Amino acid sequence: MTELERMGQRAKEAARVLATAGAKKDAALLHAADALEQEMETILEANEQDLAAARERGMSQAMLDRLALNPGRIQGMANGIREVAAQADPIGRVLEGSVRPNGLRTAKVSVPLGAIGMIYEARPNVTADAAALCLKAGNAVILRGGKEAIRSNTAIAETLRKAVAAKGLPEDSIQLVQDTTRESSVAMMGLTGYLDVLIPRGGAGLIRSVVENSRVPVIETGVGNCHVYVDGHADLDMAAEIVFNAKTSRPSVCNAIETVLVHRDVAEKFLPEMKRKLDEKQVELHGCPITREILGDSVVPAAEEDWETEYLDYKLAVKVVESFDEAVKHIRNYSSGHSEAIVTEDYRAAERFTAEVDAAAVYVNASTRFTDGGEFGLGAEIGISTQKLHARGPMGIQQLTSTKFVIKGDGQIR
């Protein structure tokens, strides 16, 4: 038996305990949140080692930001765990029921998924978020982070494991894979006897590899090729603020925008205003010929790959469109199904956009940066699902459950 198989076996055993743990889960989560704060110095020291190694490898500034922790971010992780603990237990809820003509009483009841595997990259806060959400929903979790964050992830996971054990739940409710080679990812994709579901979270290459190769059922989380369409009837000051926020507030995350589409009727007025804002953060624009005609040679000529690229950096593709229909067609062609936004004062355009654009989150007059479990009231998220089966959008505790039918009778036979 391999080490991963042994971890899988321990996860299955822990999941059986967690399925009926009830209020113990909340006590463990609250203790875990306190422990993160108490171990802040240790976690920050580990994170600084990861950052130093990443700088030596030439990691970009945007990706360093994904990796970096600070007291505020650790406090945010702890608060997120407390918010998860404060939510109602998702397990054991009767979702629907009926009494059949023969007297059988059927009830559809929420239950945990079981043992969850997660493969993710760079962001160490995911370790705390995923562990808390899985535990609250009665699931054990095996976490496999990237090599960039292995020291940070280990410090966080060990803190959480000790806290959970101190409150009487299995320490192996949370496990972290220490092997960060490709082989460990491949092995997790084959743990069919142990894992009930596998969730990838990271770049396009990682997600595609898991979706295409895993023998464990996969919940696909999203690459974020997100757009803002500035309609011909937009409030242009509002549009400029939304574009600036959606691109620059944190460009390395999946809900940041990568393309702006601008209606031809407002392009000459809007684009210079937009560029002035984006120049504050030195955003590199890749534009269509009309965009370059308006803004000049400082704009890089856009190629086909620009419309397809999730930059995760201070780069933005810009295209002028002739109509609402052209904007929607572009989004249909290039969207990853994550988050899409329209800025408009035209009610009919807004209604058409929300009806015709197929994405996990569709916005009217707001930044795509709100696609987040915390912002949607879920406490935290294990990822943003861009698929349509089981879960879509930010996945909180409700999305980490399944169902079973409980049938009660008094001797009925068929």
C-alpha positions, 0 to 999 in steps of 0.5 A, spaced: 500 500 500 502 506 498 503 512 502 497 516 498 493 509 499 494 509 507 492 517 507 486 515 503 484 509 508 485 514 514 480 519 510 475 514 509 475 512 517 475 520 519 469 521 514 465 516 518 466 519 524 465 526 521 458 524 518 455 524 525 459 529 529 454 534 529 456 540 534 463 537 535 465 540 528 463 547 530 467 546 536 473 544 532 472 549 527 472 555 532 478 552 536 482 552 529 480 559 528 483 561 534 489 556 533 491 560 526 491 566 530 496 563 536 500 560 531 501 566 526 508 567 527 510 560 525 505 561 519 508 567 517 516 564 518 514 559 513 511 563 508 517 568 508 521 561 506 516 560 500 516 567 498 524 567 498 524 561 494 519 563 489 523 570 488 529 566 487 525 562 481 523 568 478 516 568 480 512 574 477 509 579 482 502 578 481 503 570 483 508 572 489 501 576 491 497 570 491 503 566 495 504 571 500 501 571 507 501 577 512 497 578 519 491 581 515 490 575 511 491 570 516 486 574 520 481 573 514 483 566 514 481 565 521 475 569 521 472 565 515 473 559 519 469 562 524 463 564 519 463 557 516 462 555 524 456 559 525 452 557 519 447 552 520 449 544 519 448 542 512 447 535 514 441 531 516 436 536 513 430 534 510 430 537 503 423 534 500 419 528 502 412 525 501 407 519 503 406 514 497 399 511 496 402 505 499 403 509 506 411 509 505 414 515 507 420 518 503 425 523 505 430 526 501 436 528 506 442 531 505 449 527 507 456 528 506 460 527 500 465 523 504 472 523 503 474 529 498 481 530 495 483 537 492 489 539 488 491 546 488 496 551 486 500 557 490 495 560 495 496 558 502 489 560 504 486 555 500 488 550 505 484 553 511 478 555 507 478 548 504 479 544 510 474 548 514 468 547 509 470 540 508 469 539 515 463 543 516 460 539 511 462 532 514 467 530 509 474 528 510 479 532 506 486 530 503 490 536 500 495 537 495 498 544 494 503 546 490 511 546 491 511 554 491 507 554 498 509 547 501 512 550 507 506 555 508 501 549 507 504 545 512 504 550 517 497 551 516 495 544 516 499 542 522 495 547 526 488 545 524 490 538 525 492 539 532 486 544 533 481 538 530 484 533 535 484 537 541 476 537 540 475 530 539 475 529 532 480 525 528 486 528 526 486 525 519 480 529 518 485 534 514 491 531 511 496 534 507 500 531 501 508 532 502 510 530 495 509 536 490 511 532 484 507 531 478 506 523 480 502 525 487 497 528 483 497 523 478 496 518 484 490 522 487 487 522 480 487 514 481 484 513 488 478 511 486 477 506 492 478 512 497 476 519 494 469 520 493 470 526 489 476 530 486 477 538 486 482 541 482 483 549 483 489 553 479 491 554 472 488 552 466 493 546 465 492 543 472 484 543 471 485 540 464 489 535 466 485 533 472 479 533 468 482 529 462 485 524 466 482 523 473 478 516 474 475 519 481 469 524 479 471 531 478 468 538 480 471 542 475 473 549 478 474 555 474 479 558 470 477 566 469 477 569 462 472 574 465 469 580 461 466 587 462 462 589 456 461 597 456 454 598 453 453 604 449 448 606 454 453 606 460 455 611 465 462 611 463 464 614 470 461 608 473 464 603 467 471 606 468 471 605 476 468 598 475 474 596 470 479 599 474 477 595 480 475 588 476 482 588 473 487 591 478 484 590 485 488 583 485 489 581 478 492 574 480 485 571 482 480 568 477 475 573 478 479 579 475 477 581 468 482 579 462 478 583 457 474 589 456 469 590 450 466 597 449 461 599 444 463 603 438 458 609 440 462 610 447 469 608 445 472 615 443 470 618 450 471 612 454 477 609 452 482 615 454 478 615 460 479 608 462 486 608 460 488 614 464 485 610 470 489 603 468 495 607 467 495 608 475 497 601 475 501 601 469 496 596 466 499 593 459 493 594 454 492 589 448 487 592 443 484 591 437 485 596 431 480 601 433 482 601 440 489 602 437 487 608 433 483 611 439 489 610 444 495 610 440 501 605 439 502 604 446 497 599 446 500 592 444 496 589 437 491 584 440 492 577 437 487 571 437 491 568 443 489 575 447 482 573 447 483 566 450 488 568 455 487 568 463 493 573 464 493 573 472 497 580 471 497 587 469 495 586 462 488 587 459 485 585 452 480 591 449 476 590 443 471 595 440 464 592 438 459 594 433 453 592 437 450 588 443 450 582 439 457 582 437 459 583 445 455 577 447 458 573 441 465 574 443 463 572 450 460 566 448 466 564 444 472 566 449 468 566 456 471 560 461 464 561 464 466 564 470 464 571 471 461 576 466 459 583 467 455 589 463 455 596 465 449 599 462 443 604 464 439 600 459 434 595 462 432 591 456 440 590 455 441 588 462 435 583 462 438 580 455 445 580 458 443 576 464 439 571 460 443 570 454 450 570 457 452 563 460 456 563 466 456 562 473 456 569 475 453 574 471 453 582 473 449 588 471 453 594 473 458 591 478 465 588 479 466 581 477 471 581 483 465 579 488 464 572 485 467 569 492 464 565 497 465 570 503 462 576 498 456 571 497 455 570 504 457 563 504 463 564 509 468 561 504 469 557 498 472 551 496 473 554 489 468 557 483 465 551 479 464 553 472 461 546 470 453 545 471 453 538 474 452 538 482 454 545 483 456 551 480 459 558 482 462 559 489 462 552 492 460 553 500 458 547 505 451 546 501 455 544 495 459 539 499 454 535 500 450 529 497 443 526 498 440 520 500 433 517 500 430 515 507 424 511 507 420 508 513 414 503 512 410 499 517 411 492 513 410 494 506 412 489 500 412 489 493 
